[in-house]
Amino acid sequence: MIPRINFAHLPTPIESLPRLSEVLGGPKLFVKRDDQTGLAFGGNKTRKLEFLVAEAREQRTDMLISAGALQSNHCRQTAAAAAKFGFECILVLTGQAPREASANLLLDKLFGARIVTVANRADRDRVLQETFDKAVSEGKKPYLVPYGGSSPTGVLGYAFAVEEFVNQNLPADWIIFGTSSGGTHAGLVLGQRVFGYKGKVLGISIDESELWLKTHVSSLASEASQRLGEKIEFSPDEVLANDGYCRAGYGVLTEAEREAVRLFAKYEGLLLDPVYTGRAAAGLIDLIRKGFFKKSEKVLFWHTGGQPALFADRYANEI
Ligand SMILES: Cc1ncc(COP(=O)(O)O)c(C=O)c1O
């Protein structure tokens, strides 16, 4: 038995996006609402945390430590999970703490997480290790939740998400989503193989190169397959990734993300986030305009959450 605590709101609904399909003159568009997975505004991390928190419990730890950007959705959901299941929580966040916390950072504090800030991303691994070691020296038993929850354990959340999706009987030709630390991507690729999803799985990169994603996602999916009692070796060539939309850099809003957020809101009443789903949707919109998909195809946009970031000071004014 794979340790799992079932707290996500599953299955997440699938909705069609007819007005957006029409205005873009594109294929039939659908969305899978993983922004509604529950746990503090939802998002893709809830699925991963079902397995990660279960592992943390099994290892008899009492504290979750993780790291990310100042407005990390992953850290917000980790802090919420810690609160829900009685763990202490420390988050190592990159950036300069603002005088007043907003959005995800505000929520981190509300969940009682202790925040350690680190000015440069280059120092993050070191500070994370020091934070971990200090907690141990103080008699704590910390569990390190990896960046983005993207360990082979976290990946299982998205492998089983494909089982859920296949059972929803939408014969989508494509699954499109935002990919960054690769855990969601690896889970979808693994689930595609194990649960027999026939369409294609294409990750739009938020910040990593196509080469890095192909290499990292294939090895993560191969490793995670062993947890399912399979021994699948994925090759980098099997992983589809597009890094054509992340040149501006992580979290930097361009007209493309702004347009995507506005179009989804205006035509479907659906909220994207500025950093992840906004960028992934911008890629989707561009691919539609370039005629990448056949008009007869069904394209599913897998929403991965992140909307609290809309209210971060740095994005609210720009959107
Ligand atoms: C809203 C949102 N979408 C997508 C991603 C990317 O997922 P992954 O890190 O599994 O590649 C993240 C990661 O933090 C996220 O917060």
PDBQT file of the ligand as one rigid body, heavy atoms in Angstrom, charges set to zero:
ROOT
HETATM    1  C1  LIG A 401      -0.048  27.233  -9.912  1.00  0.00    +0.000 C 
HETATM    2  C2  LIG A 401       1.078  26.356 -10.305  1.00  0.00    +0.000 A 
HETATM    3  N1  LIG A 401       1.033  25.749 -11.499  1.00  0.00    +0.000 NA
HETATM    4  C3  LIG A 401       2.030  24.955 -11.931  1.00  0.00    +0.000 A 
HETATM    5  C4  LIG A 401       3.161  24.738 -11.154  1.00  0.00    +0.000 A 
HETATM    6  C5  LIG A 401       4.243  23.870 -11.689  1.00  0.00    +0.000 C 
HETATM    7  O1  LIG A 401       4.149  22.567 -11.182  1.00  0.00    +0.000 OA
HETATM    8  P1  LIG A 401       5.439  21.678 -11.042  1.00  0.00    +0.000 P 
HETATM    9  O2  LIG A 401       6.327  22.355 -10.043  1.00  0.00    +0.000 OA
HETATM   10  O3  LIG A 401       4.939  20.377 -10.596  1.00  0.00    +0.000 OA
HETATM   11  O4  LIG A 401       6.108  21.617 -12.378  1.00  0.00    +0.000 OA
HETATM   12  C6  LIG A 401       3.248  25.346  -9.890  1.00  0.00    +0.000 A 
HETATM   13  C7  LIG A 401       4.455  25.135  -9.066  1.00  0.00    +0.000 C 
HETATM   14  O5  LIG A 401       4.686  25.725  -8.065  1.00  0.00    +0.000 OA
HETATM   15  C8  LIG A 401       2.187  26.182  -9.461  1.00  0.00    +0.000 A 
HETATM   16  O6  LIG A 401       2.226  26.798  -8.262  1.00  0.00    +0.000 OA
ENDROOT
TORSDOF 0
